[in-house]
Amino acid sequence: MSATLTFINTAPAKAYAAYAEGEDPFLFRRARTWWTLLAICLIADGNGFLTKQDNTYYHKSVAEAYSSDPTLLLITIAMWVICAGLMVGHLAPTLRTMLKQKPLLAVAAFAVASTLWSQVPLVTFKKAILLFLTFAFAWFFATYYSPEDQRRILLAAGVILAIASIAYIILLPSYGIATWGEVAG
C-alpha cells in the first residue's frame, strides 16, 4: 500500500520535470514572447486586416492595385521595427543559421534579384524585401525558441487568428467578408 502511495505522490513531480525539460513553463509570462506572437500574427495575416475587400480588384491598374494605404504602411513599418527589436540581441546565431541553410537563403536572394527583370520593379523589390525579412524572422524564431516552445507559440497564434477572423466577420463585415459573399479572412 505504501509503495502505491509513493508512486502516486511522485508521478506529478516526474511529469512536471519532463515538462520543464522540454518547454519553458514561463514562456507566456515574458514580454518578448507576446511581442513575438504579435509579429507572427501580423506576418501570418499579411498585413491585410486593415484593407477592405474590393470586388473591382481585377479592373484596377497595377499602380492602384499595389499602392500602399498610409495606415497599412505604418503598421508594416511598426511590425518590422518590432521584429528587428526582437532579433537585435540574437543576431549572431540567426546569421549563422542563415548561412548554414544556403538553399533557403538562395530563394530569398533570388527574389530580390528578380527585380532586375520584373515588369514592375518597385513592387517586386518591395515584395522581395518583405519576403527576405520574413525569412530572417523565421530563422530568428527557429534559433531562439525550442521546438516545443515554437509549437506552443504557433498554436497560440493560430487560436488568436481564428478568433480574430470570426470577430471580423461578425463585428466588421465590410472588412471580413468580401462584397461577393466569400469570407475574406
CORDARA-V404767 format. One record per run of one state. SS is the DSSP state (H for helix, E for strand, C for the rest). FROM is the first residue (numbers start at 1). LEN is the number of residues. If there is no record, write none. Layout:
# CORDARA-V404767
ss;from;len
SS;FROM;LEN
SS;FROM;LEN
This chain:
# CORDARA-V404767
ss;from;len
C;1;1
H;2;21
C;23;4
H;27;3
C;30;1
H;31;15
C;46;11
H;57;3
C;60;2
H;62;4
C;66;4
H;70;19
C;89;2
H;91;10
C;101;1
H;102;16
C;118;3
H;121;24
C;145;2
H;147;25
C;172;1
H;173;4
E;177;1
C;178;5
E;183;1
C;184;2
